Amino acid sequence: MTNQQEEIHGLQENRIFEPPAQFKAQAAVSGMDAYNKLCAEAASDYEGFWSRLARENLDWHKPFTSTLNESEAPFYKWFDDGELNVSYNCLDRNIKNGLGDKTAIIFEADDGTTTRATYQQLYEKVCKFANGLKSRGIKKGDRVVIYMPMSIEGVAAMQACARIGATHSVVFGGFSAKSLQERIIDAGAVAVITADEQVRGGKQLPLKSIVDEALALGGCTTMKDVIVYKRTGGKISFTEGRDTWLHDLVEAQPAECEPEWVNAEHPLFILYTSGSTGTPKGVQHASGGFLLWAALTMKWTFDIKPSDVFWCTADIGWVTGHTYIAYGPLAVGATEIVFEGVPTFPNAGRFWDTIDKHNVSIFYTAPTAIRSLIKASDVDPKVHPKNYKLSSLRLLGSVGEPINPEAWMWYYRNVGNEKCPIVDTFWQTETGGHMITPLPGATPMVPGSCTLPLPGIMTAIVDEAGHDVPNGQGGILVVKRPWPSMIRTIWGNPERFKTSYFPEELGGRMYLAGDGAIRNKDTGYFTITGRIDDVLNVSGHRMGTMEIESALVANPLVAEAAVVGKPDDTTGESICAFVVLKQARPTGDEAKKLALELRNWVAKEIGPIAKPKEIRFGDNLPKTRSGKIMRRLLRVLAKGETITQDISTLENPAILEQLKEAS
Ligand code: WT7
């Protein structure tokens, strides 16, 4: 690694921040001895450790006797003769424990309007919703796509599916009609739950009409019902027999619904995420193991207490919104914020203002958001966190991408007032919950490092043959033992599951995360150095370069395209596309016009998050004599650096000059 890269990844970082004594004194896991004790318990009796936790943290309708079943490895099963219901564990259980009148959700709308739901109210909403779904013939095992804005109804839709044993697949509201259609088809969904429109940053964005468009693209042969939550009352078209208003569907339904008891391995949800090749993968999660880890990491990583107000700023369309909005906080009876808006509306002080307004005590957001708010407060000092109280905060979290030490320090000083620990949580859609993170009352923190794995999580760094590498030497991040909230399979593609995550080259039993990592020589702390495959992380969102390339070449003007990531101060990485058109290479205004056209094309094909920030046109792409595109050279060009690497295998060196600058 170069010095510059080491700086970016914080590998030269030597500042250590001990957990504040006051925090440590009250923490669920207090001090490193407590952490080490849990790790030792897992090491000495792995199944005993997990079965104890599963008994203590979840209510089982039928207790399990088998903890880990490895008979069909790597298709591992957890607690697989046990039965439970996820929604029962999130709602009924809390009401039985006397939390019926406690606020479950504080909904902060885009315009600042606040709506609350107690556990009892949420329970009734979910039961009516579940009965409404059943009245349409939706049943256990059916797949339901949820294409909803951030709302109490969005969470209720997920819980209602869980209640009746339907498997949900939430599609982020920013995905295009085509992406939505592909997911509906792949999942074989029988229904879509959506809203008329969503509101973000003062703007109305259509959802229902995108669903109409997706279904009009054809191929959604299993689809029968579209259920529409009225958010804005904006004009939409209705297809008789297919479309139903949510309020009509639930109106006459009873406010109780017996939960469908399911096997612990019953698929709770499918969530699509990008891989290095091909179409997005439907990551399938199970009910019992997923919920166990959602609840337990709320306690361990977030040290959740009955008096906390928890706020995770993610969208329910991503895994963070599944584990730490729709399930984890409710599973532990917490009060949480569900936020509809964006960090910069009505101004870039919105997060800080909302923290003060609702006395948020635990705040969990992404480095991209922090970096953009640092910039915003440089421009407009009025929105700097020092102008807000922020005295309710006791813990901060970071998720989705590496947090650079500068952003970490700013967050620590200005938002946490040097009193709040920061948990830099490394995990993935596939892992279901946190994997490597400090425990806020135990682990000494180092800016830019996600520190140590949670107890029971057997992470390691290996070389390409699967052998452990010594600390201080970078390698491939793996997990050596299965864990309860791990991905179970790729929906409809078990072969791809095996080759993507349990490759034979590593022996077929180690989970391959797809990230590079390095452990500190002295502390053993992990630092994630970034993806080792062709997956980009833009603002904490995963994008496959192949997906974007396929979208580009689907445009009739495009002959060939190659997409690479480029480091970006705010978004972590940005998308840079090298494009060869069928017509002559455009220059000047013509190039600008065509670049804009192609960016919008990608937004339409995949969604605005996949729009290349930069497009460069060439007569060709740098290729080897056998015709392979030399992406490593494109990465260097994207960064604006001079190529110092060996280019002897490059067939057309002259092309490099042409691709040096953005059009
Ligand atoms: C990829 C997973 C984690 C849920 C949201 C994203 C990167 C995630 C961190 C972190 C460094 C991180 C990795 C990982 N990543 N958290 N704390 N430090 N990198 O889930 O979309 O499945 O993306 O995000 O590269 O593989 P995802």
Residues whose N, C-alpha, C, O or C-beta is under 5 A from the ligand:
A	BS01	WT7	T320 S398 V399 G400 E401 P402 D424 T425 F426 W427 Q428 T429 E430 C450 A513 D515 I528 R531 G540 R542
